[in-house]
């Protein structure tokens, strides 16, 4: 008799534990937007004492271009993403001094989305601790602070070890 009572107690406890687990699982897997807090809501222009006008998110965090990304594609993958976080916001709020048609989104090689400006994918730099920091500029000779007024960029082809000039959207310029 005592053995049966012990089994009943254990199965009741097991049922309660399973129900609690399923409740936690349903909350954790919820697709409610309440659980998603974006880092930023848009793109802004800030004045920097070294660079003049620079692109930032609306919280003042500097955005960067990667010169290996010429041609409207993202080539920062794998370990690169650890230091250079992808900037992506759908339906972003854009500073009134910027043209909304200069912004687009691409699908990255890993399947994620990324915001582009004039065809160049945008990134944050992990080394920038505070809003307004620009410590990633010229990192490795291939990362640059994103500026709203550029008309020519230096692109880098790492496989050929060649740098060349490009217009917006990565179109090669010839002399």
TORRO-174013 format. One record per atom (N, C-alpha, C): residue number from 1; z, x, y; atom name; residue in three letters. Coordinates in steps of 0.1 Angstrom, whole numbers. Layout:
REM residues N
+-----+-------+-------+-------+-------+---------+
| num |    pz |    px |    py | atomo | residuo |
+-----+-------+-------+-------+-------+---------+
| NUM |     Z |     X |     Y |    CA |     ALA |
...
+-----+-------+-------+-------+-------+---------+
***
This chain:
REM residues 175
+-----+-------+-------+-------+-------+---------+
| num |    pz |    px |    py | atomo | residuo |
+-----+-------+-------+-------+-------+---------+
|   1 |     0 |     8 |   -12 |     N |     UNK |
|   1 |     0 |     0 |     0 |    CA |     UNK |
|   1 |     0 |     9 |    13 |     C |     UNK |
|   2 |     8 |    19 |    13 |     N |     UNK |
|   2 |     9 |    27 |    25 |    CA |     UNK |
|   2 |    -5 |    34 |    27 |     C |     UNK |
|   3 |   -12 |    38 |    17 |     N |     UNK |
|   3 |   -25 |    44 |    18 |    CA |     UNK |
|   3 |   -35 |    35 |    25 |     C |     UNK |
|   4 |   -35 |    22 |    22 |     N |     UNK |
|   4 |   -44 |    13 |    28 |    CA |     UNK |
|   4 |   -41 |    11 |    43 |     C |     UNK |
|   5 |   -28 |    10 |    46 |     N |     UNK |
|   5 |   -24 |     9 |    60 |    CA |     UNK |
|   5 |   -28 |    21 |    68 |     C |     UNK |
|   6 |   -27 |    33 |    62 |     N |     UNK |
|   6 |   -31 |    45 |    69 |    CA |     UNK |
|   6 |   -46 |    45 |    72 |     C |     UNK |
|   7 |   -54 |    40 |    63 |     N |     UNK |
|   7 |   -69 |    39 |    64 |    CA |     UNK |
|   7 |   -72 |    29 |    75 |     C |     UNK |
|   8 |   -65 |    18 |    76 |     N |     UNK |
|   8 |   -67 |     8 |    86 |    CA |     UNK |
|   8 |   -65 |    14 |   100 |     C |     UNK |
|   9 |   -54 |    21 |   101 |     N |     UNK |
|   9 |   -50 |    27 |   114 |    CA |     UNK |
|   9 |   -61 |    37 |   118 |     C |     UNK |
|  10 |   -65 |    46 |   109 |     N |     UNK |
|  10 |   -75 |    56 |   112 |    CA |     UNK |
|  10 |   -88 |    50 |   115 |     C |     UNK |
|  11 |   -93 |    39 |   109 |     N |     UNK |
|  11 |  -106 |    33 |   112 |    CA |     UNK |
|  11 |  -105 |    26 |   125 |     C |     UNK |
|  12 |   -93 |    20 |   129 |     N |     UNK |
|  12 |   -92 |    14 |   142 |    CA |     UNK |
|  12 |   -92 |    24 |   153 |     C |     UNK |
|  13 |   -86 |    36 |   151 |     N |     UNK |
|  13 |   -86 |    47 |   161 |    CA |     UNK |
|  13 |  -100 |    52 |   162 |     C |     UNK |
|  14 |  -107 |    53 |   151 |     N |     UNK |
|  14 |  -121 |    58 |   151 |    CA |     UNK |
|  14 |  -130 |    49 |   158 |     C |     UNK |
|  15 |  -128 |    36 |   156 |     N |     UNK |
|  15 |  -137 |    26 |   164 |    CA |     UNK |
|  15 |  -134 |    27 |   179 |     C |     UNK |
|  16 |  -122 |    28 |   183 |     N |     UNK |
|  16 |  -118 |    29 |   197 |    CA |     UNK |
|  16 |  -125 |    42 |   203 |     C |     UNK |
|  17 |  -124 |    53 |   195 |     N |     UNK |
|  17 |  -129 |    66 |   200 |    CA |     UNK |
|  17 |  -144 |    65 |   201 |     C |     UNK |
|  18 |  -151 |    59 |   191 |     N |     UNK |
|  18 |  -165 |    57 |   192 |    CA |     UNK |
|  18 |  -170 |    48 |   204 |     C |     UNK |
|  19 |  -163 |    38 |   206 |     N |     UNK |
|  19 |  -166 |    29 |   218 |    CA |     UNK |
|  19 |  -164 |    36 |   231 |     C |     UNK |
|  20 |  -153 |    44 |   232 |     N |     UNK |
|  20 |  -151 |    52 |   244 |    CA |     UNK |
|  20 |  -162 |    62 |   246 |     C |     UNK |
|  21 |  -166 |    69 |   235 |     N |     UNK |
|  21 |  -177 |    79 |   236 |    CA |     UNK |
|  21 |  -190 |    73 |   241 |     C |     UNK |
|  22 |  -193 |    61 |   235 |     N |     UNK |
|  22 |  -206 |    54 |   239 |    CA |     UNK |
|  22 |  -205 |    50 |   253 |     C |     UNK |
|  23 |  -194 |    46 |   258 |     N |     UNK |
|  23 |  -192 |    42 |   272 |    CA |     UNK |
|  23 |  -195 |    54 |   281 |     C |     UNK |
|  24 |  -189 |    66 |   278 |     N |     UNK |
|  24 |  -191 |    78 |   286 |    CA |     UNK |
|  24 |  -206 |    82 |   285 |     C |     UNK |
|  25 |  -212 |    81 |   273 |     N |     UNK |
|  25 |  -226 |    85 |   272 |    CA |     UNK |
|  25 |  -235 |    76 |   280 |     C |     UNK |
|  26 |  -232 |    63 |   281 |     N |     UNK |
|  26 |  -241 |    54 |   289 |    CA |     UNK |
|  26 |  -239 |    57 |   304 |     C |     UNK |
|  27 |  -227 |    61 |   308 |     N |     UNK |
|  27 |  -225 |    64 |   322 |    CA |     UNK |
|  27 |  -232 |    78 |   325 |     C |     UNK |
|  28 |  -231 |    87 |   317 |     N |     UNK |
|  28 |  -237 |   101 |   319 |    CA |     UNK |
|  28 |  -252 |   100 |   319 |     C |     UNK |
|  29 |  -258 |    91 |   311 |     N |     UNK |
|  29 |  -272 |    90 |   310 |    CA |     UNK |
|  29 |  -278 |    80 |   320 |     C |     UNK |
|  30 |  -270 |    74 |   328 |     N |     UNK |
|  30 |  -275 |    64 |   337 |    CA |     UNK |
|  30 |  -285 |    70 |   347 |     C |     UNK |
|  31 |  -296 |    63 |   350 |     N |     UNK |
|  31 |  -306 |    68 |   359 |    CA |     UNK |
|  31 |  -304 |    63 |   373 |     C |     UNK |
|  32 |  -292 |    59 |   376 |     N |     UNK |
|  32 |  -289 |    54 |   390 |    CA |     UNK |
|  32 |  -290 |    65 |   400 |     C |     UNK |
|  33 |  -297 |    61 |   411 |     N |     UNK |
|  33 |  -299 |    71 |   422 |    CA |     UNK |
|  33 |  -285 |    75 |   428 |     C |     UNK |
|  34 |  -274 |    68 |   425 |     N |     UNK |
|  34 |  -262 |    72 |   431 |    CA |     UNK |
|  34 |  -257 |    85 |   426 |     C |     UNK |
|  35 |  -262 |    90 |   415 |     N |     UNK |
|  35 |  -258 |   102 |   409 |    CA |     UNK |
|  35 |  -266 |   114 |   413 |     C |     UNK |
|  36 |  -277 |   112 |   421 |     N |     UNK |
|  36 |  -285 |   122 |   426 |    CA |     UNK |
|  36 |  -283 |   125 |   440 |     C |     UNK |
|  37 |  -279 |   137 |   444 |     N |     UNK |
|  37 |  -277 |   140 |   458 |    CA |     UNK |
|  37 |  -287 |   151 |   461 |     C |     UNK |
|  38 |  -297 |   148 |   469 |     N |     UNK |
|  38 |  -307 |   159 |   472 |    CA |     UNK |
|  38 |  -301 |   169 |   482 |     C |     UNK |
|  39 |  -306 |   181 |   481 |     N |     UNK |
|  39 |  -301 |   192 |   489 |    CA |     UNK |
|  39 |  -304 |   189 |   504 |     C |     UNK |
|  40 |  -315 |   183 |   506 |     N |     UNK |
|  40 |  -321 |   181 |   519 |    CA |     UNK |
|  40 |  -329 |   168 |   519 |     C |     UNK |
|  41 |  -332 |   163 |   531 |     N |     UNK |
|  41 |  -341 |   151 |   532 |    CA |     UNK |
|  41 |  -354 |   154 |   539 |     C |     UNK |
|  42 |  -356 |   166 |   544 |     N |     UNK |
|  42 |  -368 |   169 |   551 |    CA |     UNK |
|  42 |  -370 |   183 |   555 |     C |     UNK |
|  43 |  -381 |   185 |   564 |     N |     UNK |
|  43 |  -385 |   198 |   569 |    CA |     UNK |
|  43 |  -383 |   197 |   584 |     C |     UNK |
|  44 |  -378 |   209 |   590 |     N |     UNK |
|  44 |  -375 |   210 |   604 |    CA |     UNK |
|  44 |  -381 |   223 |   609 |     C |     UNK |
|  45 |  -381 |   225 |   622 |     N |     UNK |
|  45 |  -384 |   238 |   628 |    CA |     UNK |
|  45 |  -372 |   243 |   635 |     C |     UNK |
|  46 |  -368 |   255 |   633 |     N |     UNK |
|  46 |  -357 |   261 |   640 |    CA |     UNK |
|  46 |  -362 |   274 |   647 |     C |     UNK |
|  47 |  -355 |   278 |   658 |     N |     UNK |
|  47 |  -359 |   290 |   665 |    CA |     UNK |
|  47 |  -350 |   301 |   660 |     C |     UNK |
|  48 |  -357 |   312 |   656 |     N |     UNK |
|  48 |  -350 |   324 |   651 |    CA |     UNK |
|  48 |  -352 |   335 |   660 |     C |     UNK |
|  49 |  -342 |   343 |   663 |     N |     UNK |
|  49 |  -343 |   353 |   673 |    CA |     UNK |
|  49 |  -353 |   364 |   669 |     C |     UNK |
|  50 |  -355 |   366 |   656 |     N |     UNK |
|  50 |  -365 |   376 |   652 |    CA |     UNK |
|  50 |  -379 |   371 |   650 |     C |     UNK |
|  51 |  -380 |   359 |   644 |     N |     UNK |
|  51 |  -393 |   353 |   640 |    CA |     UNK |
|  51 |  -398 |   342 |   649 |     C |     UNK |
|  52 |  -390 |   338 |   659 |     N |     UNK |
|  52 |  -395 |   326 |   667 |    CA |     UNK |
|  52 |  -393 |   313 |   659 |     C |     UNK |
|  53 |  -403 |   305 |   658 |     N |     UNK |
|  53 |  -403 |   292 |   651 |    CA |     UNK |
|  53 |  -404 |   295 |   636 |     C |     UNK |
|  54 |  -395 |   289 |   628 |     N |     UNK |
|  54 |  -395 |   290 |   614 |    CA |     UNK |
|  54 |  -393 |   277 |   608 |     C |     UNK |
|  55 |  -398 |   275 |   595 |     N |     UNK |
|  55 |  -396 |   263 |   588 |    CA |     UNK |
|  55 |  -383 |   263 |   581 |     C |     UNK |
|  56 |  -375 |   252 |   582 |     N |     UNK |
|  56 |  -363 |   251 |   575 |    CA |     UNK |
|  56 |  -362 |   237 |   569 |     C |     UNK |
|  57 |  -353 |   235 |   560 |     N |     UNK |
|  57 |  -350 |   221 |   556 |    CA |     UNK |
|  57 |  -342 |   215 |   568 |     C |     UNK |
|  58 |  -339 |   202 |   567 |     N |     UNK |
|  58 |  -332 |   196 |   578 |    CA |     UNK |
|  58 |  -318 |   200 |   579 |     C |     UNK |
|  59 |  -313 |   208 |   570 |     N |     UNK |
|  59 |  -299 |   213 |   571 |    CA |     UNK |
|  59 |  -299 |   227 |   577 |     C |     UNK |
|  60 |  -311 |   232 |   580 |     N |     UNK |
|  60 |  -312 |   246 |   586 |    CA |     UNK |
|  60 |  -314 |   257 |   577 |     C |     UNK |
|  61 |  -316 |   254 |   564 |     N |     UNK |
|  61 |  -319 |   265 |   554 |    CA |     UNK |
|  61 |  -333 |   269 |   554 |     C |     UNK |
|  62 |  -335 |   282 |   556 |     N |     UNK |
|  62 |  -348 |   288 |   557 |    CA |     UNK |
|  62 |  -357 |   286 |   545 |     C |     UNK |
|  63 |  -370 |   283 |   548 |     N |     UNK |
|  63 |  -380 |   282 |   537 |    CA |     UNK |
|  63 |  -389 |   294 |   537 |     C |     UNK |
|  64 |  -394 |   297 |   525 |     N |     UNK |
|  64 |  -402 |   310 |   523 |    CA |     UNK |
|  64 |  -415 |   307 |   516 |     C |     UNK |
|  65 |  -425 |   316 |   519 |     N |     UNK |
|  65 |  -438 |   316 |   512 |    CA |     UNK |
|  65 |  -437 |   328 |   502 |     C |     UNK |
|  66 |  -444 |   327 |   491 |     N |     UNK |
|  66 |  -446 |   338 |   481 |    CA |     UNK |
|  66 |  -461 |   342 |   481 |     C |     UNK |
|  67 |  -463 |   354 |   485 |     N |     UNK |
|  67 |  -477 |   358 |   487 |    CA |     UNK |
|  67 |  -485 |   359 |   474 |     C |     UNK |
|  68 |  -479 |   358 |   462 |     N |     UNK |
|  68 |  -486 |   357 |   450 |    CA |     UNK |
|  68 |  -491 |   343 |   447 |     C |     UNK |
|  69 |  -487 |   333 |   455 |     N |     UNK |
|  69 |  -490 |   319 |   453 |    CA |     UNK |
|  69 |  -504 |   315 |   460 |     C |     UNK |
|  70 |  -512 |   324 |   464 |     N |     UNK |
|  70 |  -525 |   321 |   471 |    CA |     UNK |
|  70 |  -533 |   311 |   462 |     C |     UNK |
|  71 |  -539 |   301 |   468 |     N |     UNK |
|  71 |  -548 |   292 |   460 |    CA |     UNK |
|  71 |  -541 |   280 |   456 |     C |     UNK |
|  72 |  -531 |   275 |   463 |     N |     UNK |
|  72 |  -524 |   263 |   461 |    CA |     UNK |
|  72 |  -518 |   262 |   446 |     C |     UNK |
|  73 |  -511 |   272 |   442 |     N |     UNK |
|  73 |  -505 |   272 |   429 |    CA |     UNK |
|  73 |  -492 |   280 |   430 |     C |     UNK |
|  74 |  -483 |   277 |   421 |     N |     UNK |
|  74 |  -470 |   284 |   421 |    CA |     UNK |
|  74 |  -470 |   294 |   410 |     C |     UNK |
|  75 |  -467 |   306 |   413 |     N |     UNK |
|  75 |  -466 |   317 |   403 |    CA |     UNK |
|  75 |  -452 |   322 |   401 |     C |     UNK |
|  76 |  -442 |   316 |   408 |     N |     UNK |
|  76 |  -428 |   320 |   406 |    CA |     UNK |
|  76 |  -423 |   312 |   395 |     C |     UNK |
|  77 |  -422 |   319 |   383 |     N |     UNK |
|  77 |  -417 |   312 |   371 |    CA |     UNK |
|  77 |  -406 |   321 |   364 |     C |     UNK |
|  78 |  -400 |   316 |   354 |     N |     UNK |
|  78 |  -390 |   324 |   347 |    CA |     UNK |
|  78 |  -379 |   328 |   356 |     C |     UNK |
|  79 |  -375 |   341 |   355 |     N |     UNK |
|  79 |  -364 |   347 |   362 |    CA |     UNK |
|  79 |  -366 |   346 |   377 |     C |     UNK |
|  80 |  -379 |   346 |   382 |     N |     UNK |
|  80 |  -381 |   345 |   396 |    CA |     UNK |
|  80 |  -374 |   333 |   402 |     C |     UNK |
|  81 |  -374 |   322 |   395 |     N |     UNK |
|  81 |  -368 |   309 |   400 |    CA |     UNK |
|  81 |  -353 |   311 |   402 |     C |     UNK |
|  82 |  -346 |   320 |   395 |     N |     UNK |
|  82 |  -332 |   323 |   397 |    CA |     UNK |
|  82 |  -329 |   327 |   412 |     C |     UNK |
|  83 |  -338 |   335 |   417 |     N |     UNK |
|  83 |  -336 |   340 |   431 |    CA |     UNK |
|  83 |  -343 |   332 |   441 |     C |     UNK |
|  84 |  -354 |   325 |   437 |     N |     UNK |
|  84 |  -362 |   318 |   447 |    CA |     UNK |
|  84 |  -363 |   303 |   442 |     C |     UNK |
|  85 |  -354 |   295 |   447 |     N |     UNK |
|  85 |  -354 |   281 |   443 |    CA |     UNK |
|  85 |  -365 |   273 |   448 |     C |     UNK |
|  86 |  -371 |   265 |   440 |     N |     UNK |
|  86 |  -382 |   256 |   444 |    CA |     UNK |
|  86 |  -377 |   246 |   455 |     C |     UNK |
|  87 |  -385 |   244 |   465 |     N |     UNK |
|  87 |  -382 |   234 |   475 |    CA |     UNK |
|  87 |  -391 |   222 |   472 |     C |     UNK |
|  88 |  -384 |   210 |   469 |     N |     UNK |
|  88 |  -392 |   198 |   467 |    CA |     UNK |
|  88 |  -384 |   186 |   472 |     C |     UNK |
|  89 |  -391 |   178 |   480 |     N |     UNK |
|  89 |  -385 |   165 |   484 |    CA |     UNK |
|  89 |  -397 |   156 |   485 |     C |     UNK |
|  90 |  -396 |   145 |   477 |     N |     UNK |
|  90 |  -406 |   134 |   479 |    CA |     UNK |
|  90 |  -403 |   126 |   491 |     C |     UNK |
|  91 |  -413 |   121 |   498 |     N |     UNK |
|  91 |  -410 |   113 |   510 |    CA |     UNK |
|  91 |  -401 |   119 |   520 |     C |     UNK |
|  92 |  -404 |   132 |   522 |     N |     UNK |
|  92 |  -395 |   139 |   532 |    CA |     UNK |
|  92 |  -397 |   134 |   546 |     C |     UNK |
|  93 |  -386 |   137 |   554 |     N |     UNK |
|  93 |  -387 |   134 |   568 |    CA |     UNK |
|  93 |  -391 |   147 |   575 |     C |     UNK |
|  94 |  -402 |   146 |   583 |     N |     UNK |
|  94 |  -408 |   158 |   589 |    CA |     UNK |
|  94 |  -406 |   159 |   604 |     C |     UNK |
|  95 |  -402 |   170 |   609 |     N |     UNK |
|  95 |  -401 |   172 |   623 |    CA |     UNK |
|  95 |  -413 |   167 |   631 |     C |     UNK |
|  96 |  -411 |   161 |   642 |     N |     UNK |
|  96 |  -423 |   155 |   649 |    CA |     UNK |
|  96 |  -433 |   165 |   654 |     C |     UNK |
|  97 |  -429 |   178 |   655 |     N |     UNK |
|  97 |  -438 |   189 |   659 |    CA |     UNK |
|  97 |  -447 |   193 |   648 |     C |     UNK |
|  98 |  -445 |   188 |   636 |     N |     UNK |
|  98 |  -453 |   192 |   624 |    CA |     UNK |
|  98 |  -462 |   181 |   620 |     C |     UNK |
|  99 |  -473 |   184 |   614 |     N |     UNK |
|  99 |  -483 |   174 |   609 |    CA |     UNK |
|  99 |  -480 |   170 |   595 |     C |     UNK |
| 100 |  -479 |   158 |   592 |     N |     UNK |
| 100 |  -475 |   153 |   578 |    CA |     UNK |
| 100 |  -486 |   157 |   568 |     C |     UNK |
| 101 |  -499 |   157 |   573 |     N |     UNK |
| 101 |  -510 |   161 |   564 |    CA |     UNK |
| 101 |  -510 |   176 |   560 |     C |     UNK |
| 102 |  -502 |   184 |   566 |     N |     UNK |
| 102 |  -500 |   198 |   562 |    CA |     UNK |
| 102 |  -491 |   200 |   550 |     C |     UNK |
| 103 |  -484 |   189 |   547 |     N |     UNK |
| 103 |  -475 |   189 |   535 |    CA |     UNK |
| 103 |  -481 |   182 |   523 |     C |     UNK |
| 104 |  -478 |   187 |   512 |     N |     UNK |
| 104 |  -483 |   180 |   499 |    CA |     UNK |
| 104 |  -473 |   184 |   488 |     C |     UNK |
| 105 |  -476 |   180 |   476 |     N |     UNK |
| 105 |  -468 |   184 |   465 |    CA |     UNK |
| 105 |  -478 |   189 |   454 |     C |     UNK |
| 106 |  -473 |   198 |   446 |     N |     UNK |
| 106 |  -480 |   203 |   435 |    CA |     UNK |
| 106 |  -472 |   201 |   422 |     C |     UNK |
| 107 |  -478 |   202 |   411 |     N |     UNK |
| 107 |  -471 |   203 |   398 |    CA |     UNK |
| 107 |  -471 |   217 |   394 |     C |     UNK |
| 108 |  -459 |   222 |   392 |     N |     UNK |
| 108 |  -457 |   236 |   388 |    CA |     UNK |
| 108 |  -460 |   238 |   373 |     C |     UNK |
| 109 |  -462 |   251 |   369 |     N |     UNK |
| 109 |  -465 |   254 |   355 |    CA |     UNK |
| 109 |  -454 |   248 |   345 |     C |     UNK |
| 110 |  -442 |   247 |   350 |     N |     UNK |
| 110 |  -431 |   242 |   342 |    CA |     UNK |
| 110 |  -430 |   227 |   342 |     C |     UNK |
| 111 |  -440 |   220 |   349 |     N |     UNK |
| 111 |  -440 |   206 |   350 |    CA |     UNK |
| 111 |  -432 |   200 |   361 |     C |     UNK |
| 112 |  -424 |   208 |   368 |     N |     UNK |
| 112 |  -417 |   203 |   380 |    CA |     UNK |
| 112 |  -426 |   201 |   392 |     C |     UNK |
| 113 |  -421 |   195 |   402 |     N |     UNK |
| 113 |  -428 |   193 |   415 |    CA |     UNK |
| 113 |  -424 |   203 |   425 |     C |     UNK |
| 114 |  -432 |   206 |   435 |     N |     UNK |
| 114 |  -429 |   215 |   445 |    CA |     UNK |
| 114 |  -436 |   211 |   458 |     C |     UNK |
| 115 |  -429 |   211 |   469 |     N |     UNK |
| 115 |  -435 |   208 |   482 |    CA |     UNK |
| 115 |  -443 |   220 |   487 |     C |     UNK |
| 116 |  -455 |   218 |   493 |     N |     UNK |
| 116 |  -463 |   228 |   499 |    CA |     UNK |
| 116 |  -465 |   226 |   514 |     C |     UNK |
| 117 |  -467 |   237 |   521 |     N |     UNK |
| 117 |  -471 |   236 |   535 |    CA |     UNK |
| 117 |  -484 |   244 |   537 |     C |     UNK |
| 118 |  -494 |   237 |   542 |     N |     UNK |
| 118 |  -507 |   243 |   543 |    CA |     UNK |
| 118 |  -512 |   249 |   530 |     C |     UNK |
| 119 |  -508 |   243 |   519 |     N |     UNK |
| 119 |  -512 |   248 |   506 |    CA |     UNK |
| 119 |  -503 |   258 |   500 |     C |     UNK |
| 120 |  -493 |   263 |   507 |     N |     UNK |
| 120 |  -484 |   273 |   502 |    CA |     UNK |
| 120 |  -471 |   267 |   497 |     C |     UNK |
| 121 |  -468 |   269 |   484 |     N |     UNK |
| 121 |  -455 |   263 |   479 |    CA |     UNK |
| 121 |  -443 |   269 |   486 |     C |     UNK |
| 122 |  -433 |   261 |   489 |     N |     UNK |
| 122 |  -421 |   265 |   496 |    CA |     UNK |
| 122 |  -409 |   267 |   487 |     C |     UNK |
| 123 |  -401 |   277 |   491 |     N |     UNK |
| 123 |  -390 |   281 |   483 |    CA |     UNK |
| 123 |  -378 |   284 |   492 |     C |     UNK |
| 124 |  -366 |   283 |   486 |     N |     UNK |
| 124 |  -353 |   288 |   492 |    CA |     UNK |
| 124 |  -351 |   302 |   486 |     C |     UNK |
| 125 |  -343 |   310 |   493 |     N |     UNK |
| 125 |  -339 |   323 |   488 |    CA |     UNK |
| 125 |  -324 |   322 |   485 |     C |     UNK |
| 126 |  -320 |   326 |   472 |     N |     UNK |
| 126 |  -306 |   325 |   468 |    CA |     UNK |
| 126 |  -297 |   335 |   476 |     C |     UNK |
| 127 |  -303 |   345 |   482 |     N |     UNK |
| 127 |  -295 |   354 |   490 |    CA |     UNK |
| 127 |  -291 |   349 |   504 |     C |     UNK |
| 128 |  -298 |   339 |   508 |     N |     UNK |
| 128 |  -294 |   332 |   521 |    CA |     UNK |
| 128 |  -282 |   324 |   519 |     C |     UNK |
| 129 |  -270 |   328 |   524 |     N |     UNK |
| 129 |  -258 |   321 |   522 |    CA |     UNK |
| 129 |  -256 |   310 |   532 |     C |     UNK |
| 130 |  -259 |   313 |   544 |     N |     UNK |
| 130 |  -257 |   303 |   555 |    CA |     UNK |
| 130 |  -270 |   297 |   560 |     C |     UNK |
| 131 |  -269 |   286 |   566 |     N |     UNK |
| 131 |  -281 |   280 |   573 |    CA |     UNK |
| 131 |  -285 |   290 |   584 |     C |     UNK |
| 132 |  -298 |   292 |   585 |     N |     UNK |
| 132 |  -304 |   301 |   594 |    CA |     UNK |
| 132 |  -305 |   316 |   589 |     C |     UNK |
| 133 |  -300 |   319 |   578 |     N |     UNK |
| 133 |  -302 |   332 |   572 |    CA |     UNK |
| 133 |  -316 |   334 |   569 |     C |     UNK |
| 134 |  -321 |   347 |   571 |     N |     UNK |
| 134 |  -335 |   350 |   568 |    CA |     UNK |
| 134 |  -336 |   363 |   560 |     C |     UNK |
| 135 |  -326 |   365 |   551 |     N |     UNK |
| 135 |  -325 |   377 |   544 |    CA |     UNK |
| 135 |  -336 |   380 |   533 |     C |     UNK |
| 136 |  -344 |   369 |   530 |     N |     UNK |
| 136 |  -354 |   371 |   520 |    CA |     UNK |
| 136 |  -368 |   376 |   525 |     C |     UNK |
| 137 |  -369 |   376 |   539 |     N |     UNK |
| 137 |  -382 |   380 |   544 |    CA |     UNK |
| 137 |  -385 |   395 |   540 |     C |     UNK |
| 138 |  -398 |   396 |   536 |     N |     UNK |
| 138 |  -404 |   409 |   531 |    CA |     UNK |
| 138 |  -397 |   414 |   519 |     C |     UNK |
| 139 |  -390 |   406 |   512 |     N |     UNK |
| 139 |  -384 |   410 |   499 |    CA |     UNK |
| 139 |  -395 |   413 |   489 |     C |     UNK |
| 140 |  -394 |   426 |   484 |     N |     UNK |
| 140 |  -405 |   431 |   475 |    CA |     UNK |
| 140 |  -418 |   432 |   481 |     C |     UNK |
| 141 |  -419 |   430 |   494 |     N |     UNK |
| 141 |  -432 |   431 |   501 |    CA |     UNK |
| 141 |  -441 |   419 |   498 |     C |     UNK |
| 142 |  -435 |   408 |   492 |     N |     UNK |
| 142 |  -444 |   397 |   488 |    CA |     UNK |
| 142 |  -438 |   383 |   492 |     C |     UNK |
| 143 |  -426 |   383 |   498 |     N |     UNK |
| 143 |  -419 |   371 |   502 |    CA |     UNK |
| 143 |  -418 |   371 |   517 |     C |     UNK |
| 144 |  -421 |   359 |   524 |     N |     UNK |
| 144 |  -421 |   359 |   538 |    CA |     UNK |
| 144 |  -415 |   345 |   543 |     C |     UNK |
| 145 |  -408 |   346 |   554 |     N |     UNK |
| 145 |  -403 |   334 |   561 |    CA |     UNK |
| 145 |  -414 |   325 |   564 |     C |     UNK |
| 146 |  -413 |   313 |   561 |     N |     UNK |
| 146 |  -424 |   303 |   564 |    CA |     UNK |
| 146 |  -424 |   299 |   578 |     C |     UNK |
| 147 |  -435 |   301 |   585 |     N |     UNK |
| 147 |  -436 |   298 |   599 |    CA |     UNK |
| 147 |  -446 |   287 |   601 |     C |     UNK |
| 148 |  -444 |   278 |   610 |     N |     UNK |
| 148 |  -453 |   266 |   612 |    CA |     UNK |
| 148 |  -466 |   270 |   619 |     C |     UNK |
| 149 |  -467 |   281 |   625 |     N |     UNK |
| 149 |  -479 |   284 |   634 |    CA |     UNK |
| 149 |  -487 |   295 |   628 |     C |     UNK |
| 150 |  -486 |   299 |   615 |     N |     UNK |
| 150 |  -495 |   309 |   610 |    CA |     UNK |
| 150 |  -509 |   304 |   608 |     C |     UNK |
| 151 |  -519 |   313 |   610 |     N |     UNK |
| 151 |  -532 |   309 |   607 |    CA |     UNK |
| 151 |  -539 |   318 |   597 |     C |     UNK |
| 152 |  -532 |   330 |   595 |     N |     UNK |
| 152 |  -537 |   339 |   585 |    CA |     UNK |
| 152 |  -525 |   344 |   577 |     C |     UNK |
| 153 |  -526 |   345 |   564 |     N |     UNK |
| 153 |  -515 |   350 |   556 |    CA |     UNK |
| 153 |  -520 |   362 |   548 |     C |     UNK |
| 154 |  -511 |   371 |   543 |     N |     UNK |
| 154 |  -514 |   381 |   534 |    CA |     UNK |
| 154 |  -511 |   377 |   520 |     C |     UNK |
| 155 |  -521 |   376 |   512 |     N |     UNK |
| 155 |  -519 |   372 |   498 |    CA |     UNK |
| 155 |  -519 |   384 |   489 |     C |     UNK |
| 156 |  -513 |   383 |   478 |     N |     UNK |
| 156 |  -511 |   394 |   469 |    CA |     UNK |
| 156 |  -516 |   390 |   455 |     C |     UNK |
| 157 |  -525 |   399 |   449 |     N |     UNK |
| 157 |  -529 |   397 |   436 |    CA |     UNK |
| 157 |  -523 |   408 |   427 |     C |     UNK |
| 158 |  -511 |   404 |   421 |     N |     UNK |
| 158 |  -504 |   415 |   413 |    CA |     UNK |
| 158 |  -511 |   421 |   402 |     C |     UNK |
| 159 |  -520 |   414 |   395 |     N |     UNK |
| 159 |  -527 |   420 |   384 |    CA |     UNK |
| 159 |  -537 |   430 |   388 |     C |     UNK |
| 160 |  -543 |   429 |   401 |     N |     UNK |
| 160 |  -552 |   439 |   406 |    CA |     UNK |
| 160 |  -545 |   449 |   416 |     C |     UNK |
| 161 |  -532 |   446 |   419 |     N |     UNK |
| 161 |  -525 |   453 |   429 |    CA |     UNK |
| 161 |  -532 |   454 |   442 |     C |     UNK |
| 162 |  -537 |   442 |   447 |     N |     UNK |
| 162 |  -545 |   441 |   459 |    CA |     UNK |
| 162 |  -539 |   431 |   468 |     C |     UNK |
| 163 |  -539 |   434 |   481 |     N |     UNK |
| 163 |  -535 |   424 |   491 |    CA |     UNK |
| 163 |  -547 |   421 |   499 |     C |     UNK |
| 164 |  -548 |   408 |   503 |     N |     UNK |
| 164 |  -560 |   404 |   511 |    CA |     UNK |
| 164 |  -556 |   392 |   520 |     C |     UNK |
| 165 |  -564 |   390 |   530 |     N |     UNK |
| 165 |  -562 |   379 |   540 |    CA |     UNK |
| 165 |  -567 |   366 |   535 |     C |     UNK |
| 166 |  -559 |   355 |   538 |     N |     UNK |
| 166 |  -563 |   342 |   534 |    CA |     UNK |
| 166 |  -560 |   333 |   546 |     C |     UNK |
| 167 |  -568 |   322 |   547 |     N |     UNK |
| 167 |  -565 |   311 |   557 |    CA |     UNK |
| 167 |  -556 |   301 |   550 |     C |     UNK |
| 168 |  -552 |   291 |   557 |     N |     UNK |
| 168 |  -544 |   280 |   551 |    CA |     UNK |
| 168 |  -551 |   275 |   538 |     C |     UNK |
| 169 |  -543 |   271 |   529 |     N |     UNK |
| 169 |  -547 |   266 |   516 |    CA |     UNK |
| 169 |  -552 |   277 |   507 |     C |     UNK |
| 170 |  -550 |   290 |   511 |     N |     UNK |
| 170 |  -553 |   301 |   502 |    CA |     UNK |
| 170 |  -567 |   305 |   502 |     C |     UNK |
| 171 |  -575 |   301 |   511 |     N |     UNK |
| 171 |  -590 |   304 |   512 |    CA |     UNK |
| 171 |  -591 |   318 |   517 |     C |     UNK |
| 172 |  -598 |   327 |   508 |     N |     UNK |
| 172 |  -599 |   341 |   512 |    CA |     UNK |
| 172 |  -608 |   343 |   524 |     C |     UNK |
| 173 |  -604 |   352 |   532 |     N |     UNK |
| 173 |  -611 |   356 |   545 |    CA |     UNK |
| 173 |  -619 |   369 |   542 |     C |     UNK |
| 174 |  -631 |   370 |   547 |     N |     UNK |
| 174 |  -639 |   382 |   545 |    CA |     UNK |
| 174 |  -642 |   387 |   559 |     C |     UNK |
| 175 |  -644 |   400 |   559 |     N |     UNK |
| 175 |  -647 |   407 |   572 |    CA |     UNK |
| 175 |  -661 |   412 |   572 |     C |     UNK |
+-----+-------+-------+-------+-------+---------+
***
